[in-house]
Amino acid sequence: MMVDLVLVDCDNEEVEEIRTKASSSGASKRFYDNFLCSVLDYLVGRESEAKAFLDKITKHRKIWLQKFSQG
């Protein structure tokens, strides 16, 4: 199986917000780590959804992540 890699800008505002929240407490950091791993695991097998997510503006990515977290 061949996997396409997509580069993500790790300096963007959305990632920085998550880093800030995660660093505020150990429990929060573990939650965000687990959540981000779940998001990545989900998207890695769904190339078209991953590309659509990356094409969204920050506001719409946040909405998508909120919906994802609610199941």
NUZANU-292257 format. One line per field, with one value per residue (C-alpha): residue in one letter; residue number from 1; y negated, z negated, x negated. Coordinates in Angstrom, 3 decimals. Layout:
NUZANU-292257
type: a  ...
seq: NUM  ...
v: Y  ...
w: Z  ...
u: X  ...
end
This chain:
NUZANU-292257
type: m  m  v  d  l  v  l  v  d  c  d  n  e  e  v  e  e  i  r  t  k  a  s  s  s  g  a  s  k  r  f  y  d  n  f  l  c  s  v  l  d  y  l  v  g  r  e  s  e  a  k  a  f  l  d  k  i  t  k  h  r  k  i  w  l  q  k  f  s  q  g
seq: 1  2  3  4  5  6  7  8  9  10  11  12  13  14  15  16  17  18  19  20  21  22  23  24  25  26  27  28  29  30  31  32  33  34  35  36  37  38  39  40  41  42  43  44  45  46  47  48  49  50  51  52  53  54  55  56  57  58  59  60  61  62  63  64  65  66  67  68  69  70  71
v: 0.000  -3.398  -6.384  -9.937  -12.349  -15.811  -18.522  -20.545  -24.021  -23.492  -27.200  -28.091  -29.749  -26.662  -24.410  -27.108  -27.417  -23.681  -23.766  -26.596  -24.792  -21.510  -22.984  -24.515  -21.201  -17.643  -16.175  -18.575  -17.743  -14.033  -14.757  -16.848  -14.312  -11.525  -13.663  -14.687  -11.076  -10.052  -12.775  -11.754  -8.050  -8.876  -11.090  -8.932  -6.344  -8.896  -10.860  -12.888  -13.940  -14.826  -17.018  -18.669  -19.358  -20.968  -23.118  -24.610  -27.974  -27.895  -28.704  -25.777  -23.406  -24.244  -23.497  -20.172  -19.266  -20.119  -17.872  -15.111  -15.307  -14.889  -11.662
w: 0.000  0.951  -1.266  0.007  -2.456  -2.857  -4.440  -7.110  -8.153  -11.847  -12.428  -11.665  -14.165  -14.666  -15.690  -17.960  -19.724  -20.350  -21.605  -24.016  -25.413  -25.647  -27.517  -30.178  -32.021  -31.783  -31.582  -28.806  -26.932  -27.046  -25.881  -22.935  -22.038  -22.026  -20.112  -17.458  -17.058  -16.542  -13.917  -12.091  -12.242  -10.776  -7.975  -6.958  -5.445  -3.827  -1.339  0.118  -3.358  -4.385  -1.308  -1.937  -5.545  -4.463  -1.893  -4.567  -6.154  -9.854  -11.008  -9.057  -10.239  -13.833  -13.089  -11.492  -14.512  -16.902  -14.953  -14.854  -18.641  -19.145  -17.201
u: 0.000  -1.374  -0.629  -0.806  -2.343  -0.884  -2.999  -1.233  -2.279  -3.019  -3.479  0.107  2.414  4.597  1.708  0.279  3.637  3.686  0.088  0.917  3.935  2.071  -0.864  1.388  1.738  0.502  4.016  4.963  1.784  2.596  6.158  4.970  2.273  4.884  7.360  4.825  3.690  7.317  7.800  4.624  5.527  8.938  7.628  4.658  6.986  9.282  7.212  10.093  11.307  7.741  7.314  10.694  9.686  6.415  8.243  10.509  9.828  8.918  12.452  13.878  11.127  12.072  15.737  14.740  12.578  15.423  17.804  15.190  14.737  18.489  18.510
end
